[in-house]
Amino acid sequence: APLGEKMVLVGRVLDEGGRPVRRSLVEVWQANASGKYPHPVDDHEAPLDPNFLGKGQVLTDDEGRYRIVTVKPGAYPWQNHAFGWRPAHIHFSLFGNAYAQRLITQMFFPGDPLLAIDPIFQSVPEAGRRFLIADLDLEHGVEGIALGYRFDMVLRGPRATPIGV
């Protein structure tokens, strides 16, 4: 099993009218619990976890729901700014009913103090930042084993999940 804090991530993919996007391909990639990506250009000195792939994909169901079991990613150093560290985050790429409907974004965790100094998170207008932070969702966790988080994504409209982050 992968090392780190286990988590169950649930959510829905919705269109601009709040309707579920059925059979949407949800792709995720993330660092492991030590903040290391299993990618050759990641030169962070944290250890790789041989039991962690760092990526996955799932299709939403008829209600637009998805469920992913993973570990909470670790923060990692980033030389983009002085004393730069990226907060824990998960990358998402998802497709709507047509490939013209694609959203690429990042999901962050509530209460992370690194959000205040992360240039990527801070580049999103303040009103949209809340749409990038998952909610703690104990109902979907597994008592004593995994915390639950909820992250709903809206493809377009006034409640759209910010893209390009």
GROMACS elastic network, one bead per residue, 0.5 to 0.9 nm:
[ bonds ]
;  ai    aj funct       b0    kb
    1    51     6  0.58066   500
    1    52     6  0.77146   500
    2     6     6  0.84757   500
    2    32     6  0.84033   500
    2    33     6  0.85810   500
    2    49     6  0.66990   500
    2    50     6  0.77137   500
    2    52     6  0.52147   500
    2    53     6  0.88602   500
    2    70     6  0.82494   500
    2    71     6  0.72845   500
    3     6     6  0.82020   500
    3    32     6  0.80736   500
    3    33     6  0.66905   500
    3    34     6  0.87817   500
    3    49     6  0.69891   500
    3    51     6  0.76990   500
    3    52     6  0.78950   500
    3    71     6  0.74879   500
    4    32     6  0.78666   500
    4    33     6  0.51159   500
    4    34     6  0.79827   500
    4    71     6  0.57513   500
    4    72     6  0.67887   500
    4    73     6  0.81359   500
    4    74     6  0.88565   500
    5    33     6  0.72610   500
    5    70     6  0.85143   500
    5    71     6  0.52797   500
    5    72     6  0.55217   500
    5    73     6  0.83918   500
    5   145     6  0.84121   500
    5   146     6  0.69883   500
    5   147     6  0.80164   500
    6    69     6  0.75130   500
    6    70     6  0.59666   500
    6    72     6  0.63366   500
    6   145     6  0.66312   500
    6   147     6  0.66241   500
    6   148     6  0.88973   500
    7    68     6  0.83143   500
    7    69     6  0.59197   500
    7    70     6  0.54929   500
    7    71     6  0.53722   500
    7    72     6  0.62778   500
    7   141     6  0.68621   500
    7   142     6  0.83153   500
    7   145     6  0.81325   500
    7   148     6  0.56188   500
    7   149     6  0.72833   500
    8    67     6  0.70135   500
    8    68     6  0.58216   500
    8    70     6  0.64551   500
    8    71     6  0.81955   500
    8   140     6  0.66130   500
    8   141     6  0.57750   500
    8   142     6  0.78928   500
    8   146     6  0.64554   500
    8   147     6  0.62524   500
    8   149     6  0.62755   500
    8   150     6  0.85432   500
    9    66     6  0.81200   500
    9    67     6  0.56591   500
    9    68     6  0.50669   500
    9    69     6  0.62386   500
    9    70     6  0.76842   500
    9   134     6  0.88542   500
    9   137     6  0.86512   500
    9   140     6  0.78241   500
    9   141     6  0.83693   500
    9   147     6  0.85495   500
    9   148     6  0.58958   500
    9   150     6  0.57930   500
    9   151     6  0.72127   500
   10    65     6  0.71940   500
   10    66     6  0.56246   500
   10    68     6  0.64271   500
   10    69     6  0.87584   500
   10   137     6  0.86113   500
   10   140     6  0.73868   500
   10   148     6  0.75889   500
   10   149     6  0.62800   500
   10   151     6  0.63232   500
   10   152     6  0.78976   500
   11    64     6  0.81125   500
   11    65     6  0.55979   500
   11    66     6  0.55878   500
   11    67     6  0.68324   500
   11   149     6  0.82667   500
   11   150     6  0.51503   500
   11   153     6  0.74717   500
   12    20     6  0.70782   500
   12    21     6  0.81048   500
   12    60     6  0.76295   500
   12    63     6  0.75251   500
   12    66     6  0.61347   500
   12    67     6  0.89927   500
   12   150     6  0.85288   500
   12   151     6  0.72109   500
   12   153     6  0.62590   500
   12   154     6  0.83014   500
   13    18     6  0.88222   500
   13    19     6  0.84254   500
   13    20     6  0.59532   500
   13    21     6  0.55512   500
   13    22     6  0.80040   500
   13    24     6  0.75613   500
   13    26     6  0.88761   500
   13    60     6  0.74272   500
   13    63     6  0.85130   500
   13    64     6  0.50677   500
   13    65     6  0.65148   500
   13    66     6  0.79213   500
   13    94     6  0.86713   500
   13    96     6  0.85251   500
   13   152     6  0.59737   500
   13   154     6  0.59247   500
   13   155     6  0.74380   500
   14    17     6  0.75646   500
   14    18     6  0.52617   500
   14    19     6  0.52762   500
   14    21     6  0.52640   500
   14    22     6  0.87403   500
   14    64     6  0.66106   500
   14    96     6  0.89808   500
   14   152     6  0.76160   500
   14   153     6  0.61778   500
   14   155     6  0.63487   500
   14   156     6  0.85870   500
   15    18     6  0.53572   500
   15    19     6  0.54041   500
   15    20     6  0.64054   500
   15    21     6  0.62560   500
   15    96     6  0.83195   500
   15   153     6  0.85410   500
   15   154     6  0.55375   500
   15   155     6  0.52556   500
   15   156     6  0.62223   500
   15   157     6  0.79982   500
   15   160     6  0.84878   500
   16    19     6  0.73695   500
   16   154     6  0.63796   500
   16   155     6  0.62806   500
   16   158     6  0.75860   500
   16   159     6  0.74179   500
   16   160     6  0.71293   500
   17    20     6  0.88746   500
   17   154     6  0.89754   500
   17   156     6  0.86092   500
   17   157     6  0.78214   500
   18   154     6  0.75515   500
   19    63     6  0.83488   500
   19    64     6  0.81513   500
   20    60     6  0.89214   500
   20    61     6  0.88388   500
   20    62     6  0.73108   500
   20    63     6  0.52830   500
   20    65     6  0.78386   500
   21    24     6  0.60991   500
   21    60     6  0.74362   500
   21    61     6  0.83842   500
   21    62     6  0.76282   500
   21    63     6  0.72361   500
   21    65     6  0.85168   500
   21    96     6  0.63942   500
   21    97     6  0.70796   500
   21   155     6  0.89971   500
   22    59     6  0.80864   500
   22    60     6  0.57464   500
   22    61     6  0.56674   500
   22    63     6  0.63627   500
   22    65     6  0.81438   500
   22    96     6  0.80203   500
   22    97     6  0.75256   500
   23    58     6  0.89314   500
   23    59     6  0.51686   500
   23    61     6  0.57476   500
   23    62     6  0.68573   500
   23    64     6  0.71346   500
   23    95     6  0.89739   500
   23    96     6  0.80341   500
   23    97     6  0.75773   500
   24    58     6  0.82297   500
   24    59     6  0.53642   500
   24    60     6  0.52210   500
   24    61     6  0.80419   500
   24    64     6  0.74110   500
   24    94     6  0.66792   500
   24    95     6  0.54628   500
   24    96     6  0.53130   500
   24    97     6  0.65717   500
   25    57     6  0.69198   500
   25    58     6  0.59671   500
   25    60     6  0.66966   500
   25    93     6  0.81308   500
   25    94     6  0.54858   500
   25    95     6  0.54470   500
   25    96     6  0.75021   500
   26    56     6  0.83896   500
   26    57     6  0.54356   500
   26    58     6  0.53231   500
   26    59     6  0.59776   500
   26    60     6  0.72583   500
   26    66     6  0.79225   500
   26    92     6  0.68890   500
   26    93     6  0.60194   500
   26    95     6  0.68563   500
   27    55     6  0.74963   500
   27    56     6  0.58671   500
   27    58     6  0.66697   500
   27    59     6  0.87723   500
   27    91     6  0.81188   500
   27    92     6  0.56760   500
   27    93     6  0.50695   500
   27    94     6  0.60207   500
   27    95     6  0.88364   500
   28    54     6  0.81520   500
   28    55     6  0.54468   500
   28    56     6  0.54123   500
   28    57     6  0.61215   500
   28    58     6  0.87710   500
   28    90     6  0.67405   500
   28    91     6  0.54230   500
   28    93     6  0.64539   500
   28    94     6  0.86057   500
   29    37     6  0.87050   500
   29    53     6  0.87760   500
   29    54     6  0.54375   500
   29    56     6  0.65830   500
   29    57     6  0.88363   500
   29    90     6  0.61717   500
   29    91     6  0.52661   500
   29    92     6  0.68812   500
   29    93     6  0.88078   500
   30    35     6  0.85564   500
   30    36     6  0.84849   500
   30    37     6  0.66469   500
   30    38     6  0.89416   500
   30    54     6  0.52172   500
   30    55     6  0.64220   500
   30    72     6  0.89118   500
   30    73     6  0.64391   500
   30    74     6  0.89942   500
   30    88     6  0.88438   500
   30    89     6  0.69638   500
   30    91     6  0.61008   500
   31    34     6  0.74156   500
   31    35     6  0.50192   500
   31    38     6  0.74246   500
   31    54     6  0.60563   500
   31    55     6  0.88810   500
   31    72     6  0.86120   500
   31    73     6  0.52441   500
   31    74     6  0.65062   500
   31    75     6  0.81587   500
   31    76     6  0.84366   500
   31    88     6  0.82809   500
   31    89     6  0.80739   500
   31    90     6  0.77573   500
   32    35     6  0.52695   500
   32    36     6  0.53435   500
   32    37     6  0.62844   500
   32    38     6  0.80835   500
   32    47     6  0.89581   500
   32    48     6  0.74527   500
   32    49     6  0.70179   500
   32    52     6  0.69149   500
   32    53     6  0.84610   500
   32    54     6  0.64347   500
   32    71     6  0.71331   500
   32    72     6  0.74076   500
   32    74     6  0.62005   500
   33    36     6  0.74456   500
   33    49     6  0.84759   500
   33    71     6  0.64933   500
   33    72     6  0.59317   500
   33    75     6  0.81673   500
   34    37     6  0.89980   500
   34    46     6  0.58908   500
   34    47     6  0.67938   500
   34    48     6  0.78659   500
   34    49     6  0.85221   500
   34    73     6  0.70581   500
   34    75     6  0.73204   500
   34    76     6  0.77635   500
   35    44     6  0.79338   500
   35    46     6  0.67235   500
   35    47     6  0.85674   500
   35    48     6  0.89668   500
   35    73     6  0.60734   500
   35    75     6  0.50303   500
   35    77     6  0.83663   500
   35    88     6  0.78620   500
   36    39     6  0.84268   500
   36    42     6  0.69991   500
   36    43     6  0.84109   500
   36    44     6  0.63818   500
   36    45     6  0.78757   500
   36    46     6  0.57952   500
   36    47     6  0.67572   500
   36    48     6  0.62272   500
   36    49     6  0.84825   500
   36    73     6  0.84897   500
   36    74     6  0.75914   500
   36    75     6  0.85930   500
   36    76     6  0.71648   500
   37    40     6  0.84129   500
   37    41     6  0.87742   500
   37    42     6  0.61110   500
   37    44     6  0.84953   500
   37    48     6  0.75033   500
   37    53     6  0.88791   500
   37    54     6  0.66847   500
   38    41     6  0.88557   500
   38    42     6  0.73558   500
   38    48     6  0.66274   500
   38    49     6  0.82873   500
   38    52     6  0.83349   500
   38    53     6  0.70194   500
   38    54     6  0.65042   500
   39    42     6  0.55917   500
   39    43     6  0.88460   500
   40    43     6  0.75973   500
   42    45     6  0.86172   500
   43    46     6  0.85359   500
   44    47     6  0.84314   500
   44    76     6  0.73656   500
   44    77     6  0.72200   500
   44    78     6  0.89384   500
   46    76     6  0.86322   500
   48    51     6  0.88047   500
   48    52     6  0.81167   500
   49    52     6  0.54200   500
   49    53     6  0.82002   500
   50    53     6  0.76723   500
   52    55     6  0.84692   500
   52    70     6  0.87980   500
   52    71     6  0.88241   500
   53    56     6  0.78781   500
   54    70     6  0.87717   500
   56    68     6  0.84826   500
   57    68     6  0.85154   500
   58    66     6  0.69542   500
   58    67     6  0.78295   500
   58    68     6  0.78116   500
   59    64     6  0.86407   500
   59    65     6  0.84229   500
   59    66     6  0.68290   500
   60    63     6  0.74418   500
   60    67     6  0.83456   500
   61    64     6  0.51698   500
   61    65     6  0.53889   500
   61    66     6  0.68142   500
   62    65     6  0.73840   500
   65   152     6  0.87075   500
   69   146     6  0.88568   500
   70    73     6  0.87167   500
   71   146     6  0.86231   500
   72    88     6  0.74788   500
   72    89     6  0.82330   500
   72    90     6  0.86435   500
   73    87     6  0.89579   500
   73    88     6  0.54177   500
   73    89     6  0.64253   500
   73    90     6  0.72864   500
   74    86     6  0.88942   500
   74    87     6  0.75679   500
   74    88     6  0.52052   500
   74    89     6  0.79454   500
   75    85     6  0.65171   500
   75    86     6  0.54832   500
   75    89     6  0.78494   500
   75   114     6  0.85652   500
   76    84     6  0.85865   500
   76    85     6  0.53988   500
   76    86     6  0.54867   500
   76    87     6  0.72160   500
   76    88     6  0.78553   500
   77    83     6  0.78045   500
   77    84     6  0.58350   500
   77    86     6  0.62704   500
   78    81     6  0.72776   500
   78    82     6  0.88232   500
   78    83     6  0.79763   500
   78    84     6  0.50364   500
   78    85     6  0.50597   500
   78    86     6  0.62291   500
   79    82     6  0.69819   500
   79    83     6  0.75467   500
   79    84     6  0.57831   500
   79    85     6  0.78319   500
   80    83     6  0.88195   500
   80    84     6  0.63571   500
   80    85     6  0.86989   500
   80   119     6  0.84314   500
   81    84     6  0.50339   500
   81    85     6  0.84880   500
   81   119     6  0.83641   500
   82    85     6  0.89212   500
   84   117     6  0.77722   500
   84   118     6  0.76056   500
   85   114     6  0.71086   500
   85   117     6  0.81857   500
   85   118     6  0.72554   500
   86    89     6  0.80215   500
   86   114     6  0.68621   500
   86   115     6  0.80301   500
   86   117     6  0.85479   500
   86   118     6  0.61395   500
   86   119     6  0.87460   500
   86   120     6  0.87013   500
   87   108     6  0.73630   500
   87   109     6  0.82930   500
   87   112     6  0.68040   500
   87   113     6  0.78851   500
   87   114     6  0.51122   500
   87   115     6  0.61192   500
   87   117     6  0.88882   500
   87   118     6  0.70346   500
   88   107     6  0.86032   500
   88   108     6  0.62672   500
   88   109     6  0.67800   500
   88   112     6  0.77173   500
   88   114     6  0.83765   500
   89   106     6  0.62905   500
   89   107     6  0.53628   500
   89   109     6  0.68877   500
   90   105     6  0.85529   500
   90   106     6  0.55148   500
   90   107     6  0.51880   500
   90   108     6  0.68129   500
   91   104     6  0.74978   500
   91   105     6  0.59683   500
   91   107     6  0.64440   500
   91   165     6  0.87315   500
   92   103     6  0.77303   500
   92   104     6  0.55727   500
   92   105     6  0.52842   500
   92   106     6  0.57904   500
   92   107     6  0.74621   500
   93   102     6  0.71113   500
   93   103     6  0.56966   500
   93   105     6  0.66096   500
   93   106     6  0.87282   500
   94   101     6  0.82353   500
   94   102     6  0.56039   500
   94   103     6  0.53483   500
   94   104     6  0.65515   500
   94   105     6  0.88380   500
   94   155     6  0.89853   500
   95    98     6  0.70118   500
   95    99     6  0.59861   500
   95   100     6  0.78848   500
   95   101     6  0.56223   500
   95   103     6  0.65474   500
   95   104     6  0.89746   500
   95   155     6  0.88793   500
   96    99     6  0.65216   500
   96   100     6  0.76314   500
   96   102     6  0.61811   500
   96   103     6  0.83359   500
   96   155     6  0.76895   500
   97   100     6  0.83341   500
   97   101     6  0.69152   500
   98   101     6  0.56281   500
   98   102     6  0.82185   500
   99   102     6  0.62459   500
  101   155     6  0.73451   500
  101   156     6  0.89511   500
  102   155     6  0.76153   500
  103   153     6  0.88777   500
  103   154     6  0.88788   500
  103   155     6  0.65162   500
  103   161     6  0.81749   500
  103   162     6  0.84929   500
  103   163     6  0.60697   500
  103   164     6  0.79763   500
  104   162     6  0.85012   500
  104   163     6  0.54856   500
  104   164     6  0.58719   500
  104   165     6  0.72518   500
  105   132     6  0.80005   500
  105   161     6  0.76073   500
  105   162     6  0.66793   500
  105   164     6  0.57606   500
  105   165     6  0.50815   500
  106   121     6  0.88355   500
  106   132     6  0.66254   500
  106   133     6  0.87606   500
  106   162     6  0.86647   500
  106   163     6  0.81166   500
  106   164     6  0.84313   500
  106   165     6  0.59287   500
  107   131     6  0.85151   500
  107   132     6  0.50889   500
  107   133     6  0.57273   500
  107   134     6  0.64472   500
  107   151     6  0.74525   500
  108   112     6  0.79498   500
  108   115     6  0.82319   500
  108   121     6  0.87215   500
  108   132     6  0.59901   500
  108   134     6  0.61235   500
  109   112     6  0.60529   500
  109   115     6  0.89701   500
  109   132     6  0.85103   500
  109   133     6  0.54706   500
  109   134     6  0.55379   500
  109   135     6  0.75500   500
  109   136     6  0.83691   500
  109   149     6  0.86581   500
  110   113     6  0.89976   500
  110   133     6  0.59705   500
  110   134     6  0.63956   500
  110   135     6  0.67105   500
  110   136     6  0.74968   500
  111   114     6  0.88195   500
  111   115     6  0.82784   500
  112   115     6  0.58575   500
  112   116     6  0.83161   500
  113   116     6  0.61294   500
  113   117     6  0.80217   500
  114   117     6  0.55034   500
  114   118     6  0.61389   500
  115   118     6  0.51551   500
  115   119     6  0.84273   500
  115   120     6  0.88831   500
  115   121     6  0.63769   500
  115   122     6  0.74320   500
  116   119     6  0.84480   500
  116   121     6  0.80266   500
  116   122     6  0.71100   500
  117   120     6  0.89422   500
  117   121     6  0.82572   500
  117   122     6  0.73233   500
  118   121     6  0.54822   500
  118   122     6  0.59869   500
  118   123     6  0.84963   500
  119   123     6  0.58747   500
  119   124     6  0.89608   500
  120   123     6  0.51648   500
  120   124     6  0.71984   500
  120   165     6  0.61114   500
  121   124     6  0.57767   500
  121   125     6  0.88921   500
  121   129     6  0.71390   500
  121   132     6  0.83505   500
  121   165     6  0.71718   500
  122   125     6  0.73296   500
  122   126     6  0.76930   500
  122   129     6  0.80196   500
  123   126     6  0.85857   500
  123   165     6  0.82294   500
  124   127     6  0.81577   500
  124   128     6  0.63583   500
  124   129     6  0.61252   500
  124   162     6  0.72423   500
  124   163     6  0.89714   500
  124   165     6  0.78357   500
  125   128     6  0.55495   500
  125   129     6  0.66201   500
  125   162     6  0.89965   500
  126   129     6  0.53622   500
  126   130     6  0.78447   500
  127   130     6  0.68886   500
  127   131     6  0.84281   500
  128   131     6  0.55956   500
  128   132     6  0.73488   500
  128   159     6  0.81500   500
  128   160     6  0.82529   500
  128   161     6  0.73705   500
  128   162     6  0.63783   500
  129   132     6  0.53571   500
  129   133     6  0.70554   500
  129   161     6  0.87954   500
  129   162     6  0.77274   500
  130   133     6  0.54787   500
  130   134     6  0.84006   500
  131   134     6  0.78434   500
  131   151     6  0.83773   500
  131   152     6  0.81906   500
  131   153     6  0.78558   500
  131   154     6  0.89792   500
  131   159     6  0.77700   500
  131   160     6  0.77291   500
  131   161     6  0.55655   500
  131   162     6  0.70836   500
  132   151     6  0.80169   500
  132   153     6  0.87505   500
  132   161     6  0.67601   500
  132   162     6  0.71178   500
  133   151     6  0.73490   500
  134   137     6  0.88156   500
  134   149     6  0.60912   500
  134   150     6  0.54685   500
  134   152     6  0.80029   500
  135   148     6  0.85637   500
  135   149     6  0.54622   500
  135   150     6  0.51099   500
  135   151     6  0.65801   500
  136   147     6  0.76880   500
  136   148     6  0.60616   500
  136   150     6  0.64166   500
  137   140     6  0.58913   500
  137   141     6  0.68708   500
  137   147     6  0.75080   500
  137   150     6  0.58209   500
  138   141     6  0.50094   500
  138   142     6  0.78926   500
  138   143     6  0.83675   500
  138   147     6  0.63397   500
  138   148     6  0.50851   500
  138   149     6  0.72672   500
  139   142     6  0.81386   500
  139   148     6  0.68646   500
  139   149     6  0.89185   500
  140   146     6  0.88782   500
  140   147     6  0.76124   500
  140   149     6  0.72136   500
  140   150     6  0.83233   500
  141   144     6  0.88115   500
  141   145     6  0.77785   500
  141   146     6  0.52848   500
  141   149     6  0.74937   500
  142   145     6  0.53208   500
  142   147     6  0.64561   500
  142   148     6  0.73508   500
  143   146     6  0.64898   500
  143   147     6  0.76305   500
  144   147     6  0.83833   500
  152   161     6  0.83968   500
  153   159     6  0.88660   500
  153   160     6  0.71377   500
  153   161     6  0.55695   500
  154   157     6  0.77002   500
  154   159     6  0.64919   500
  154   161     6  0.53194   500
  154   162     6  0.88863   500
  155   159     6  0.85597   500
  155   160     6  0.55287   500
  155   161     6  0.65254   500
  155   162     6  0.89336   500
  156   159     6  0.71591   500
  156   161     6  0.74674   500
  157   160     6  0.51876   500
  157   161     6  0.88859   500
  158   161     6  0.89530   500
  159   162     6  0.88484   500
  160   163     6  0.84495   500
  162   165     6  0.71974   500
